[in-house]
């Protein structure tokens, strides 16, 4: 079982991942920011390039981040793949909602909405995993309780058998 300090360390690492993902998702709006501020015009190859790159940037950052953890041995490959896939789904959903809000209300409203969607995903996953951990611990306690009762029953049966043998010898000794 993990100690409290290990759980806190893992939680802090997850929060670090959230910050990295949020910044990367915010960078997807970089091309719109550049057009709105006048750095880029709405037509041209540079605008097309930044749209392509900024759309893929969060997913590239996530894959590099999770891949690095696996290569450095901080995380098993299966867990890295699972966590990377979850982060990519979360980012994709947040970007989709953010794009809808950006189309309706402008990109300045999309950034907080995107971050909020990501936070909701994290909150849901945290509550779900907490429920699973609690259920697992309850199950382990039930198993431990059954084991202790089984041990007590075995011990009582051995004592009863021993008392029966001792009693039979005593009774046989008294009959002589």
N, CA and C atoms as an extended XYZ file, in Angstrom:
528
Properties=species:S:1:pos:R:3:atomname:S:1:resname:S:1:resid:I:1 pbc="F F F"
N         0.853       -1.176        0.000 N   UNK     1
C         0.000        0.000        0.000 CA  UNK     1
C         0.899        1.239        0.000 C   UNK     1
N         0.471        2.247       -0.705 N   UNK     2
C         1.255        3.475       -0.827 CA  UNK     2
C         1.156        4.296        0.451 C   UNK     2
N         2.261        4.980        0.743 N   UNK     3
C         2.252        5.875        1.890 CA  UNK     3
C         1.607        7.192        1.490 C   UNK     3
N         1.307        7.990        2.470 N   UNK     4
C         0.692        9.289        2.227 CA  UNK     4
C         1.609       10.171        1.385 C   UNK     4
N         2.911       10.129        1.670 N   UNK     5
C         3.863       10.957        0.932 CA  UNK     5
C         3.906       10.557       -0.545 C   UNK     5
N         3.845        9.241       -0.834 N   UNK     6
C         3.859        8.784       -2.225 CA  UNK     6
C         2.606        9.248       -2.967 C   UNK     6
N         1.468        9.199       -2.295 N   UNK     7
C         0.215        9.647       -2.907 CA  UNK     7
C         0.281       11.136       -3.215 C   UNK     7
N         0.812       11.931       -2.276 N   UNK     8
C         0.931       13.376       -2.485 CA  UNK     8
C         1.872       13.666       -3.657 C   UNK     8
N         2.995       12.923       -3.744 N   UNK     9
C         3.937       13.118       -4.857 CA  UNK     9
C         3.262       12.831       -6.194 C   UNK     9
N         2.505       11.729       -6.266 N   UNK    10
C         1.813       11.398       -7.519 CA  UNK    10
C         0.787       12.466       -7.872 C   UNK    10
N         0.095       12.980       -6.871 N   UNK    11
C        -0.913       14.009       -7.118 CA  UNK    11
C        -0.253       15.274       -7.664 C   UNK    11
N         0.886       15.645       -7.084 N   UNK    12
C         1.590       16.829       -7.569 CA  UNK    12
C         2.069       16.627       -8.997 C   UNK    12
N         2.510       15.416       -9.343 N   UNK    13
C         2.939       15.144      -10.711 CA  UNK    13
C         1.764       15.263      -11.663 C   UNK    13
N         0.583       14.776      -11.261 N   UNK    14
C        -0.589       14.887      -12.117 CA  UNK    14
C        -0.948       16.342      -12.334 C   UNK    14
N        -0.832       17.165      -11.317 N   UNK    15
C        -1.130       18.574      -11.467 CA  UNK    15
C        -0.137       19.209      -12.432 C   UNK    15
N         1.114       18.774      -12.425 N   UNK    16
C         2.111       19.288      -13.358 CA  UNK    16
C         1.707       18.949      -14.788 C   UNK    16
N         1.219       17.726      -14.999 N   UNK    17
C         0.759       17.334      -16.325 CA  UNK    17
C        -0.393       18.212      -16.780 C   UNK    17
N        -1.283       18.538      -15.869 N   UNK    18
C        -2.424       19.379      -16.207 CA  UNK    18
C        -1.966       20.758      -16.642 C   UNK    18
N        -0.988       21.311      -15.956 N   UNK    19
C        -0.469       22.632      -16.316 CA  UNK    19
C         0.167       22.585      -17.709 C   UNK    19
N         0.968       21.564      -17.970 N   UNK    20
C         1.618       21.428      -19.279 CA  UNK    20
C         0.564       21.310      -20.373 C   UNK    20
N        -0.442       20.467      -20.143 N   UNK    21
C        -1.487       20.281      -21.156 CA  UNK    21
C        -2.296       21.553      -21.370 C   UNK    21
N        -2.586       22.267      -20.314 N   UNK    22
C        -3.368       23.493      -20.441 CA  UNK    22
C        -2.606       24.548      -21.231 C   UNK    22
N        -1.315       24.686      -20.956 N   UNK    23
C        -0.503       25.638      -21.715 CA  UNK    23
C        -0.433       25.251      -23.190 C   UNK    23
N        -0.271       23.955      -23.447 N   UNK    24
C        -0.213       23.508      -24.838 CA  UNK    24
C        -1.544       23.745      -25.543 C   UNK    24
N        -2.636       23.509      -24.848 N   UNK    25
C        -3.947       23.749      -25.441 CA  UNK    25
C        -4.154       25.235      -25.685 C   UNK    25
N        -3.704       26.062      -24.771 N   UNK    26
C        -3.800       27.508      -24.964 CA  UNK    26
C        -3.007       27.979      -26.170 C   UNK    26
N        -1.919       27.298      -26.464 N   UNK    27
C        -1.110       27.671      -27.630 CA  UNK    27
C        -1.815       27.366      -28.944 C   UNK    27
N        -2.847       26.517      -28.903 N   UNK    28
C        -3.574       26.236      -30.146 CA  UNK    28
C        -4.276       27.483      -30.664 C   UNK    28
N        -4.519       28.423      -29.782 N   UNK    29
C        -5.170       29.665      -30.192 CA  UNK    29
C        -4.155       30.719      -30.629 C   UNK    29
N        -2.878       30.309      -30.706 N   UNK    30
C        -1.819       31.252      -31.038 CA  UNK    30
C        -2.043       31.907      -32.400 C   UNK    30
N        -2.479       31.125      -33.390 N   UNK    31
C        -2.664       31.718      -34.713 CA  UNK    31
C        -3.790       32.751      -34.705 C   UNK    31
N        -4.847       32.499      -33.936 N   UNK    32
C        -5.941       33.479      -33.849 CA  UNK    32
C        -5.487       34.740      -33.120 C   UNK    32
N        -4.662       34.544      -32.102 N   UNK    33
C        -4.126       35.697      -31.369 CA  UNK    33
C        -3.246       36.533      -32.298 C   UNK    33
N        -2.420       35.843      -33.086 N   UNK    34
C        -1.523       36.550      -34.006 CA  UNK    34
C        -2.311       37.320      -35.067 C   UNK    34
N        -3.407       36.752      -35.559 N   UNK    35
C        -4.229       37.445      -36.562 CA  UNK    35
C        -4.937       38.637      -35.924 C   UNK    35
N        -5.515       38.424      -34.715 N   UNK    36
C        -6.241       39.515      -34.046 CA  UNK    36
C        -5.341       40.678      -33.664 C   UNK    36
N        -4.106       40.386      -33.304 N   UNK    37
C        -3.201       41.470      -32.913 CA  UNK    37
C        -2.527       42.117      -34.110 C   UNK    37
N        -2.716       41.546      -35.289 N   UNK    38
C        -2.146       42.147      -36.494 CA  UNK    38
C        -0.775       41.627      -36.849 C   UNK    38
N        -0.259       40.641      -36.143 N   UNK    39
C         1.047       40.077      -36.477 CA  UNK    39
C         0.999       39.281      -37.774 C   UNK    39
N        -0.129       38.632      -38.015 N   UNK    40
C        -0.306       37.870      -39.245 CA  UNK    40
C        -1.569       38.328      -39.954 C   UNK    40
N        -1.564       38.152      -41.257 N   UNK    41
C        -2.794       38.422      -42.002 CA  UNK    41
C        -3.549       37.107      -42.119 C   UNK    41
N        -4.838       37.194      -42.440 N   UNK    42
C        -5.659       35.988      -42.465 CA  UNK    42
C        -5.355       35.094      -43.654 C   UNK    42
N        -4.597       35.550      -44.602 N   UNK    43
C        -4.239       34.729      -45.750 CA  UNK    43
C        -2.732       34.601      -45.807 C   UNK    43
N        -2.279       33.541      -46.378 N   UNK    44
C        -0.843       33.366      -46.539 CA  UNK    44
C        -0.398       32.016      -46.011 C   UNK    44
N         0.817       31.660      -46.415 N   UNK    45
C         1.343       30.358      -46.045 CA  UNK    45
C         1.705       30.289      -44.564 C   UNK    45
N         2.139       31.404      -43.997 N   UNK    46
C         2.504       31.400      -42.575 CA  UNK    46
C         1.285       31.147      -41.693 C   UNK    46
N         0.148       31.703      -42.055 N   UNK    47
C        -1.077       31.469      -41.300 CA  UNK    47
C        -1.483       30.004      -41.403 C   UNK    47
N        -1.405       29.441      -42.585 N   UNK    48
C        -1.741       28.025      -42.778 CA  UNK    48
C        -0.801       27.137      -41.958 C   UNK    48
N         0.459       27.469      -41.965 N   UNK    49
C         1.448       26.689      -41.224 CA  UNK    49
C         1.187       26.758      -39.726 C   UNK    49
N         0.942       27.959      -39.210 N   UNK    50
C         0.697       28.075      -37.770 CA  UNK    50
C        -0.599       27.376      -37.366 C   UNK    50
N        -1.624       27.395      -38.221 N   UNK    51
C        -2.860       26.682      -37.905 CA  UNK    51
C        -2.596       25.186      -37.800 C   UNK    51
N        -1.816       24.661      -38.721 N   UNK    52
C        -1.507       23.222      -38.708 CA  UNK    52
C        -0.675       22.845      -37.485 C   UNK    52
N         0.360       23.611      -37.250 N   UNK    53
C         1.266       23.295      -36.144 CA  UNK    53
C         0.574       23.467      -34.798 C   UNK    53
N        -0.143       24.564      -34.615 N   UNK    54
C        -0.763       24.798      -33.314 CA  UNK    54
C        -1.899       23.824      -33.038 C   UNK    54
N        -2.529       23.290      -34.064 N   UNK    55
C        -3.572       22.287      -33.857 CA  UNK    55
C        -3.009       20.964      -33.358 C   UNK    55
N        -1.808       20.633      -33.818 N   UNK    56
C        -1.168       19.371      -33.420 CA  UNK    56
C        -0.251       19.516      -32.216 C   UNK    56
N         0.098       20.718      -31.850 N   UNK    57
C         1.066       20.962      -30.779 CA  UNK    57
C         0.711       20.279      -29.456 C   UNK    57
N        -0.510       20.396      -28.959 N   UNK    58
C        -0.810       19.742      -27.682 CA  UNK    58
C        -0.613       18.231      -27.733 C   UNK    58
N        -0.986       17.604      -28.834 N   UNK    59
C        -0.859       16.156      -28.951 CA  UNK    59
C         0.603       15.731      -29.052 C   UNK    59
N         1.413       16.547      -29.722 N   UNK    60
C         2.842       16.255      -29.800 CA  UNK    60
C         3.491       16.409      -28.424 C   UNK    60
N         3.111       17.443      -27.695 N   UNK    61
C         3.669       17.653      -26.356 CA  UNK    61
C         3.296       16.500      -25.440 C   UNK    61
N         2.044       16.052      -25.508 N   UNK    62
C         1.598       14.938      -24.660 CA  UNK    62
C         2.374       13.668      -25.004 C   UNK    62
N         2.515       13.359      -26.283 N   UNK    63
C         3.220       12.125      -26.658 CA  UNK    63
C         4.690       12.179      -26.257 C   UNK    63
N         5.327       13.325      -26.428 N   UNK    64
C         6.730       13.465      -26.010 CA  UNK    64
C         6.843       13.370      -24.493 C   UNK    64
N         5.941       14.005      -23.766 N   UNK    65
C         5.974       14.013      -22.301 CA  UNK    65
C         5.803       12.595      -21.752 C   UNK    65
N         4.798       11.869      -22.225 N   UNK    66
C         4.561       10.505      -21.744 CA  UNK    66
C         5.662        9.563      -22.215 C   UNK    66
N         6.124        9.735      -23.455 N   UNK    67
C         7.212        8.901      -23.961 CA  UNK    67
C         8.489        9.077      -23.167 C   UNK    67
N         8.773       10.289      -22.763 N   UNK    68
C         9.955       10.561      -21.947 CA  UNK    68
C         9.849        9.869      -20.596 C   UNK    68
N         8.678        9.897      -19.995 N   UNK    69
C         8.487        9.222      -18.703 CA  UNK    69
C         8.726        7.720      -18.839 C   UNK    69
N         8.259        7.142      -19.939 N   UNK    70
C         8.450        5.709      -20.160 CA  UNK    70
C         9.927        5.402      -20.398 C   UNK    70
N        10.581        6.196      -21.244 N   UNK    71
C        11.992        5.957      -21.552 CA  UNK    71
C        12.897        6.125      -20.334 C   UNK    71
N        12.548        7.058      -19.460 N   UNK    72
C        13.361        7.282      -18.257 CA  UNK    72
C        13.036        6.295      -17.145 C   UNK    72
N        12.039        5.449      -17.365 N   UNK    73
C        11.692        4.431      -16.375 CA  UNK    73
C        10.822        4.930      -15.243 C   UNK    73
N        10.260        6.099      -15.372 N   UNK    74
C         9.387        6.629      -14.323 CA  UNK    74
C         7.993        6.030      -14.378 C   UNK    74
N         7.679        5.416      -15.527 N   UNK    75
C         6.339        4.885      -15.720 CA  UNK    75
C         6.439        3.672      -16.640 C   UNK    75
N         5.684        2.593      -16.341 N   UNK    76
C         5.686        1.450      -17.267 CA  UNK    76
C         5.049        1.830      -18.598 C   UNK    76
N         5.409        1.127      -19.656 N   UNK    77
C         4.914        1.439      -20.993 CA  UNK    77
C         3.399        1.406      -21.099 C   UNK    77
N         2.791        0.401      -20.475 N   UNK    78
C         1.331        0.268      -20.534 CA  UNK    78
C         0.649        1.462      -19.862 C   UNK    78
N         1.161        1.871      -18.705 N   UNK    79
C         0.588        3.026      -18.000 CA  UNK    79
C         0.826        4.314      -18.796 C   UNK    79
N         1.989        4.443      -19.413 N   UNK    80
C         2.276        5.627      -20.216 CA  UNK    80
C         1.346        5.740      -21.410 C   UNK    80
N         1.079        4.606      -22.042 N   UNK    81
C         0.166        4.596      -23.180 CA  UNK    81
C        -1.257        4.955      -22.743 C   UNK    81
N        -1.670        4.378      -21.629 N   UNK    82
C        -3.017        4.640      -21.112 CA  UNK    82
C        -3.173        6.108      -20.696 C   UNK    82
N        -2.195        6.629      -19.970 N   UNK    83
C        -2.255        8.026      -19.528 CA  UNK    83
C        -2.172        8.988      -20.712 C   UNK    83
N        -1.322        8.673      -21.674 N   UNK    84
C        -1.211        9.520      -22.856 CA  UNK    84
C        -2.511        9.560      -23.654 C   UNK    84
N        -3.140        8.397      -23.796 N   UNK    85
C        -4.414        8.345      -24.522 CA  UNK    85
C        -5.482        9.151      -23.795 C   UNK    85
N        -5.523        9.032      -22.461 N   UNK    86
C        -6.512        9.798      -21.690 CA  UNK    86
C        -6.267       11.290      -21.845 C   UNK    86
N        -5.013       11.703      -21.751 N   UNK    87
C        -4.696       13.121      -21.877 CA  UNK    87
C        -5.035       13.648      -23.262 C   UNK    87
N        -4.820       12.827      -24.284 N   UNK    88
C        -5.140       13.260      -25.649 CA  UNK    88
C        -6.647       13.374      -25.857 C   UNK    88
N        -7.407       12.437      -25.307 N   UNK    89
C        -8.872       12.514      -25.410 CA  UNK    89
C        -9.376       13.758      -24.680 C   UNK    89
N        -8.835       13.990      -23.496 N   UNK    90
C        -9.231       15.166      -22.714 CA  UNK    90
C        -8.899       16.453      -23.470 C   UNK    90
N        -7.729       16.505      -24.057 N   UNK    91
C        -7.318       17.685      -24.812 CA  UNK    91
C        -8.184       17.869      -26.050 C   UNK    91
N        -8.467       16.781      -26.763 N   UNK    92
C        -9.309       16.861      -27.956 CA  UNK    92
C       -10.706       17.357      -27.639 C   UNK    92
N       -11.284       16.839      -26.556 N   UNK    93
C       -12.621       17.288      -26.153 CA  UNK    93
C       -12.600       18.764      -25.757 C   UNK    93
N       -11.592       19.160      -25.013 N   UNK    94
C       -11.484       20.561      -24.584 CA  UNK    94
C       -11.299       21.481      -25.788 C   UNK    94
N       -10.503       21.042      -26.750 N   UNK    95
C       -10.290       21.869      -27.947 CA  UNK    95
C       -11.563       21.953      -28.789 C   UNK    95
N       -12.317       20.856      -28.840 N   UNK    96
C       -13.578       20.878      -29.588 CA  UNK    96
C       -14.574       21.844      -28.988 C   UNK    96
N       -14.726       21.786      -27.674 N   UNK    97
C       -15.636       22.716      -26.993 CA  UNK    97
C       -15.107       24.142      -27.130 C   UNK    97
N       -13.790       24.305      -27.006 N   UNK    98
C       -13.189       25.628      -27.150 CA  UNK    98
C       -13.399       26.202      -28.540 C   UNK    98
N       -13.324       25.349      -29.565 N   UNK    99
C       -13.543       25.819      -30.941 CA  UNK    99
C       -14.985       26.277      -31.129 C   UNK    99
N       -15.926       25.540      -30.532 N   UNK   100
C       -17.339       25.932      -30.628 CA  UNK   100
C       -17.581       27.277      -29.945 C   UNK   100
N       -16.975       27.453      -28.778 N   UNK   101
C       -17.131       28.719      -28.054 CA  UNK   101
C       -16.419       29.840      -28.806 C   UNK   101
N       -15.254       29.553      -29.375 N   UNK   102
C       -14.525       30.576      -30.128 CA  UNK   102
C       -15.336       31.033      -31.330 C   UNK   102
N       -16.035       30.110      -31.973 N   UNK   103
C       -16.875       30.490      -33.101 CA  UNK   103
C       -18.070       31.324      -32.692 C   UNK   103
N       -18.585       31.048      -31.496 N   UNK   104
C       -19.777       31.762      -31.038 CA  UNK   104
C       -19.458       33.065      -30.317 C   UNK   104
N       -18.433       33.054      -29.471 N   UNK   105
C       -18.194       34.215      -28.624 CA  UNK   105
C       -16.803       34.824      -28.770 C   UNK   105
N       -15.944       34.225      -29.571 N   UNK   106
C       -14.594       34.764      -29.715 CA  UNK   106
C       -13.586       33.912      -28.962 C   UNK   106
N       -12.338       34.022      -29.379 N   UNK   107
C       -11.333       33.146      -28.791 CA  UNK   107
C       -10.990       33.501      -27.350 C   UNK   107
N       -11.223       34.759      -26.938 N   UNK   108
C       -10.926       35.120      -25.545 CA  UNK   108
C       -11.834       34.362      -24.587 C   UNK   108
N       -13.041       34.056      -24.994 N   UNK   109
C       -13.953       33.264      -24.156 CA  UNK   109
C       -13.609       31.780      -24.234 C   UNK   109
N       -12.956       31.360      -25.311 N   UNK   110
C       -12.651       29.940      -25.509 CA  UNK   110
C       -11.567       29.432      -24.560 C   UNK   110
N       -10.626       30.270      -24.228 N   UNK   111
C        -9.513       29.820      -23.385 CA  UNK   111
C        -9.998       29.382      -22.003 C   UNK   111
N       -10.782       30.178      -21.267 N   UNK   112
C       -11.250       29.694      -19.962 CA  UNK   112
C       -12.189       28.490      -20.073 C   UNK   112
N       -12.989       28.454      -21.141 N   UNK   113
C       -13.887       27.306      -21.326 CA  UNK   113
C       -13.074       26.035      -21.563 C   UNK   113
N       -12.037       26.137      -22.370 N   UNK   114
C       -11.171       24.985      -22.635 CA  UNK   114
C       -10.523       24.496      -21.352 C   UNK   114
N       -10.013       25.417      -20.559 N   UNK   115
C        -9.404       25.039      -19.284 CA  UNK   115
C       -10.441       24.430      -18.338 C   UNK   115
N       -11.648       24.961      -18.357 N   UNK   116
C       -12.717       24.427      -17.512 CA  UNK   116
C       -13.100       23.010      -17.897 C   UNK   116
N       -13.160       22.732      -19.193 N   UNK   117
C       -13.478       21.368      -19.644 CA  UNK   117
C       -12.395       20.405      -19.180 C   UNK   117
N       -11.161       20.823      -19.288 N   UNK   118
C       -10.053       19.967      -18.824 CA  UNK   118
C       -10.156       19.724      -17.330 C   UNK   118
N       -10.494       20.761      -16.569 N   UNK   119
C       -10.636       20.610      -15.116 CA  UNK   119
C       -11.787       19.663      -14.776 C   UNK   119
N       -12.874       19.739      -15.536 N   UNK   120
C       -13.998       18.832      -15.296 CA  UNK   120
C       -13.609       17.379      -15.565 C   UNK   120
N       -12.836       17.147      -16.626 N   UNK   121
C       -12.347       15.797      -16.893 CA  UNK   121
C       -11.508       15.295      -15.726 C   UNK   121
N       -10.593       16.136      -15.231 N   UNK   122
C        -9.735       15.745      -14.110 CA  UNK   122
C       -10.550       15.468      -12.862 C   UNK   122
N       -11.532       16.304      -12.607 N   UNK   123
C       -12.367       16.125      -11.418 CA  UNK   123
C       -13.163       14.822      -11.497 C   UNK   123
N       -13.719       14.541      -12.677 N   UNK   124
C       -14.476       13.308      -12.863 CA  UNK   124
C       -13.577       12.085      -12.673 C   UNK   124
N       -12.397       12.131      -13.285 N   UNK   125
C       -11.486       10.992      -13.165 CA  UNK   125
C       -11.032       10.813      -11.719 C   UNK   125
N       -10.760       11.902      -11.036 N   UNK   126
C       -10.328       11.816       -9.645 CA  UNK   126
C       -11.404       11.173       -8.784 C   UNK   126
N       -12.647       11.602       -8.961 N   UNK   127
C       -13.736       11.021       -8.173 CA  UNK   127
C       -13.952        9.554       -8.526 C   UNK   127
N       -13.848        9.224       -9.797 N   UNK   128
C       -14.024        7.841      -10.224 CA  UNK   128
C       -12.932        6.955       -9.637 C   UNK   128
N       -11.694        7.408       -9.725 N   UNK   129
C       -10.594        6.612       -9.194 CA  UNK   129
C       -10.655        6.514       -7.679 C   UNK   129
N       -11.114        7.565       -7.016 N   UNK   130
C       -11.261        7.513       -5.562 CA  UNK   130
C       -12.291        6.457       -5.196 C   UNK   130
N       -13.399        6.417       -5.916 N   UNK   131
C       -14.420        5.402       -5.663 CA  UNK   131
C       -13.885        4.000       -5.869 C   UNK   131
N       -13.094        3.803       -6.903 N   UNK   132
C       -12.508        2.476       -7.154 CA  UNK   132
C       -11.522        2.092       -6.062 C   UNK   132
N       -10.714        3.054       -5.614 N   UNK   133
C        -9.763        2.753       -4.541 CA  UNK   133
C       -10.494        2.380       -3.259 C   UNK   133
N       -11.563        3.106       -2.958 N   UNK   134
C       -12.332        2.803       -1.746 CA  UNK   134
C       -12.953        1.419       -1.854 C   UNK   134
N       -13.529        1.081       -3.010 N   UNK   135
C       -14.126       -0.247       -3.199 CA  UNK   135
C       -13.068       -1.342       -3.069 C   UNK   135
N       -11.886       -1.109       -3.620 N   UNK   136
C       -10.798       -2.079       -3.505 CA  UNK   136
C       -10.370       -2.285       -2.065 C   UNK   136
N       -10.284       -1.215       -1.315 N   UNK   137
C        -9.895       -1.332        0.092 CA  UNK   137
C       -10.972       -2.035        0.909 C   UNK   137
N       -12.237       -1.754        0.606 N   UNK   138
C       -13.324       -2.443        1.294 CA  UNK   138
C       -13.255       -3.936        1.004 C   UNK   138
N       -13.003       -4.297       -0.243 N   UNK   139
C       -12.897       -5.701       -0.613 CA  UNK   139
C       -11.725       -6.368        0.111 C   UNK   139
N       -10.576       -5.676        0.187 N   UNK   140
C        -9.433       -6.248        0.909 CA  UNK   140
C        -9.742       -6.433        2.383 C   UNK   140
N       -10.484       -5.494        2.980 N   UNK   141
C       -10.863       -5.638        4.387 CA  UNK   141
C       -11.798       -6.832        4.593 C   UNK   141
N       -12.733       -7.039        3.662 N   UNK   142
C       -13.618       -8.201        3.750 CA  UNK   142
C       -12.811       -9.502        3.666 C   UNK   142
N       -11.847       -9.543        2.747 N   UNK   143
C       -11.007      -10.730        2.613 CA  UNK   143
C       -10.183      -10.960        3.870 C   UNK   143
N        -9.645       -9.910        4.440 N   UNK   144
C        -8.874      -10.022        5.671 CA  UNK   144
C        -9.762      -10.517        6.808 C   UNK   144
N       -10.978       -9.993        6.888 N   UNK   145
C       -11.920      -10.415        7.917 CA  UNK   145
C       -12.234      -11.909        7.764 C   UNK   145
N       -12.492      -12.363        6.531 N   UNK   146
C       -12.759      -13.788        6.296 CA  UNK   146
C       -11.557      -14.636        6.677 C   UNK   146
N       -10.358      -14.164        6.340 N   UNK   147
C        -9.150      -14.908        6.677 CA  UNK   147
C        -8.990      -15.036        8.186 C   UNK   147
N        -9.199      -13.929        8.903 N   UNK   148
C        -9.066      -13.954       10.369 CA  UNK   148
C       -10.097      -14.892       10.969 C   UNK   148
N       -11.324      -14.841       10.497 N   UNK   149
C       -12.362      -15.742       11.013 CA  UNK   149
C       -12.044      -17.195       10.692 C   UNK   149
N       -11.489      -17.455        9.513 N   UNK   150
C       -11.115      -18.815        9.140 CA  UNK   150
C       -10.015      -19.320       10.058 C   UNK   150
N        -9.029      -18.473       10.334 N   UNK   151
C        -7.939      -18.845       11.237 CA  UNK   151
C        -8.470      -19.141       12.635 C   UNK   151
N        -9.395      -18.298       13.121 N   UNK   152
C        -9.977      -18.525       14.445 CA  UNK   152
C       -10.765      -19.828       14.478 C   UNK   152
N       -11.494      -20.115       13.420 N   UNK   153
C       -12.271      -21.346       13.345 CA  UNK   153
C       -11.354      -22.560       13.343 C   UNK   153
N       -10.277      -22.501       12.571 N   UNK   154
C        -9.308      -23.590       12.537 CA  UNK   154
C        -8.696      -23.797       13.917 C   UNK   154
N        -8.349      -22.698       14.578 N   UNK   155
C        -7.740      -22.772       15.900 CA  UNK   155
C        -8.722      -23.376       16.900 C   UNK   155
N        -9.969      -22.955       16.835 N   UNK   156
C       -10.987      -23.509       17.740 CA  UNK   156
C       -11.214      -24.988       17.469 C   UNK   156
N       -11.211      -25.393       16.202 N   UNK   157
C       -11.383      -26.808       15.866 CA  UNK   157
C       -10.228      -27.642       16.382 C   UNK   157
N        -8.992      -27.114       16.261 N   UNK   158
C        -7.828      -27.829       16.779 CA  UNK   158
C        -7.916      -27.950       18.301 C   UNK   158
N        -8.312      -26.886       18.990 N   UNK   159
C        -8.450      -26.923       20.454 CA  UNK   159
C        -9.541      -27.899       20.864 C   UNK   159
N       -10.643      -27.928       20.135 N   UNK   160
C       -11.737      -28.845       20.450 CA  UNK   160
C       -11.296      -30.284       20.247 C   UNK   160
N       -10.568      -30.555       19.174 N   UNK   161
C       -10.083      -31.913       18.915 CA  UNK   161
C        -9.083      -32.326       19.987 C   UNK   161
N        -8.228      -31.401       20.369 N   UNK   162
C        -7.240      -31.678       21.403 CA  UNK   162
C        -7.934      -31.946       22.741 C   UNK   162
N        -8.952      -31.169       23.065 N   UNK   163
C        -9.705      -31.364       24.303 CA  UNK   163
C       -10.444      -32.696       24.290 C   UNK   163
N       -10.937      -33.094       23.131 N   UNK   164
C       -11.644      -34.367       23.021 CA  UNK   164
C       -10.685      -35.522       23.269 C   UNK   164
N        -9.491      -35.453       22.678 N   UNK   165
C        -8.497      -36.506       22.879 CA  UNK   165
C        -8.053      -36.531       24.332 C   UNK   165
N        -7.791      -35.374       24.901 N   UNK   166
C        -7.359      -35.289       26.304 CA  UNK   166
C        -8.466      -35.803       27.223 C   UNK   166
N        -9.703      -35.406       26.903 N   UNK   167
C       -10.838      -35.873       27.718 CA  UNK   167
C       -11.020      -37.365       27.616 C   UNK   167
N       -10.826      -37.954       26.459 N   UNK   168
C       -10.975      -39.404       26.272 CA  UNK   168
C        -9.900      -40.131       27.051 C   UNK   168
N        -8.670      -39.618       27.050 N   UNK   169
C        -7.599      -40.240       27.799 CA  UNK   169
C        -7.900      -40.146       29.291 C   UNK   169
N        -8.401      -39.009       29.730 N   UNK   170
C        -8.721      -38.822       31.147 CA  UNK   170
C        -9.847      -39.767       31.552 C   UNK   170
N       -10.869      -39.882       30.730 N   UNK   171
C       -11.991      -40.765       31.042 CA  UNK   171
C       -11.504      -42.211       31.043 C   UNK   171
N       -10.674      -42.579       30.112 N   UNK   172
C       -10.150      -43.945       30.047 CA  UNK   172
C        -9.287      -44.233       31.267 C   UNK   172
N        -8.558      -43.231       31.721 N   UNK   173
C        -7.712      -43.405       32.899 CA  UNK   173
C        -8.547      -43.575       34.148 C   UNK   173
N        -9.707      -42.916       34.204 N   UNK   174
C       -10.569      -43.024       35.377 CA  UNK   174
C       -11.340      -44.350       35.396 C   UNK   174
N       -11.582      -44.938       34.249 N   UNK   175
C       -12.336      -46.185       34.197 CA  UNK   175
C       -11.509      -47.334       34.697 C   UNK   175
N       -10.223      -47.327       34.497 N   UNK   176
C        -9.351      -48.426       34.938 CA  UNK   176
C        -9.471      -48.538       36.384 C   UNK   176
